Amino acid sequence: MVKIKSVDKNSRAARAGIAAGDILISVNGHEINDVLDYGFYLAERNVEIKLTRGGEVSFIKIKKGVYDDVGLNFETPLMDKKHRCENGCIFCFIDQNPKGMRESVYFKDDDSRLSFIHGNYITLTNLDERDIDRIIEMHISPINISVHTTDPVLRVKMMKNKKAGEVLSYMNRLAAGGIELHCQIVLCRGINDGDVLKKTMTDLSYMYPSVTSVSIVPAGLTGHRDGLYPLTPFSQKEAAEIVRLTEDFGSMCAEKYGSRIFYASDELYIKAEIPIPDADFYGDFEQLEDGVGMIADFLSEIDAELRFIDTYDYSPDTPRNVSIATGEAAAPFIKKAVEKIESVCYNLHCEVYTVKNEFFGGEVTVAGLLTGVDIARALRGQNLGDELLVPASALRAEDGVFLCGHTTEWLSHELGVPVKSSKSSASDFISGLLGCETEGGDKNG
């Protein structure tokens, strides 16, 4: 049962007499517990909605298009609370967060619904047989799974959950049910690398074509690991061995299946000091959100977008002087992109500043974890030009707040220059540099 928060004006539900405060019980006889139930059972031309109002039960019949909504809104997008993670992973990044950040940062989710809706990774440990049945029945696909290792005993050790090994069997059931699986292996030095990684990749390759892609990423280690499992970062040589192993295994899969399946993250290439492959290497970029192929995709998009530079609403004769703050990992590639853009936009000058992440410390080098305090510390006294651009991924989308709690307005006051966010798509990035908008696009802010 779910409480209805509001009803769209003039919607089918409103015309049928459904109102805010009513309690939704079922659709066509199926109990509704969350957004997946609601969307799946609502996909009919004729629906009967059972609800209660003031303790009285009502049945409302509505005719509509199969995929049309009826206009009901609920308290949360999921229609209930997120499912909290039940694991104690030895590499968990949230356990390594500094104190004093906003409360939501410390919440650990492990929700299969968010895997489908937003691409979050799940571990399967808080699912049961009924959940697997529902995923197959509703064909909730693809599902993103944090595997880490296919050794049941080692998976229990790494995740500190006695169910972690046995639930690996769910992957076979999902595969048999036609569910596409995207997998992730978070590598911990001396634990699930080397021969263990080889076995994990071998086991997962046997599940092709259900397992369509697997990312191999190093565990993120901050400077806040007091009292946590003693993990150490990979060396340059060790990272290079992982990249070569992954590439070689991927080549074998490409020959056997027509797909590489396995990809090392950009972070591993950077650590290994090995050139990142071209965009063609990454196929359909299925692991883009996990940091696989992001740089190749970005640089390729920049090249493509610069062919349409004359569609941007800017004055090529007006000088523009801007600066960009970015993380250590992305800086060389941002500079490369800027050089390409400056070569065709002759009055543009952009200085790229590399910001060391002292807030998180440790091995954290990604732009998305930069904070206002670190940017302010790194750039005070610098000539930042007309405007400073910061990564949009480092800000909370709804209000422009950094993880440290400071805003772009605060940073602007600290540095004495207007501060705007720069999104990672090529068109948005170019727009931010030029201080304009693409044809039909939105201004960055």
Buried (B, 14 or more C-beta within 10 A) or exposed (E): EBEBEBBEEEBBBBEBEBEEEBBBBBBEEBEBBBBBBBBBBBBBEEBEBBBEBEEEEBEBEBEBEEEBBBBBBBEEEBBEEBBEBBBEBBBBBEBBBBEEBEEEEEEBBBBBBBBBBEBBBBBBBBBEEEBBEBBBEBEBBBBBBBBBBBBBEBBBBBBBBEBBBEBBEBBEBBBEBEBBBBBBBBBBBEBBBBEBBEBBBEBBBEBBEBBBBBBBBBBBBBBBBEEBBEBEBBEEEBBBBBBEBBBEBBEBBBEEEEBBBBBBBBBBBBBBEBEBBEBEEBBEBBBBBBBBBBBBBBBBBBEEBBEEBEEBEBEBEEEBBBBBBBBBBBBEBBBBBBEBBBEEBEBBBBBBBBBBBEBBBBBBBBBBBBBBBBBBBBBEEBEBBEBBBBBBBBBEEEEBBBBBBBBBEBBBEBBEBBBBBBBBBBBBBBBBBBBBBBEEBEEBE
